[in-house]
């Protein structure tokens, strides 16, 4: 059975796409810690990030870097955290989270509640 991320990539489940190429897909986290919180996933369904072959992992990091640069510019944050976390979805993924302090990357914090319009505006801004 396809993971939720594979279903998002296939368009079966809607998402707020930020970037895409032949190997990777990036979309806004629907339970974000900050505006611009983005998930980067390989289109290849692999459970764990470090199970990816070395070339794919390198390419994924470079793909994520280009998005992180846009997130930093969009949000005005000091850094963009790169977090590998989560056991609930068996599909490799990276969280890119705008941060000004380490507290901004505390996953136990209350998540933002954004409207569909806000998500669309953020996704559009990050696509530029």
ABEGO torsion letter per residue (X at the ends): XBBAAAAAAAGABBBBBABBBAABBBBBBABBABBGBBBBBBABBBABAAABBAAAAAAAAAAAAAAAAAAAAAAGBABBBBBBBEAABBBBBBBBBBBABAAAABAABBBBBBBAAAAAAAAAAAAX
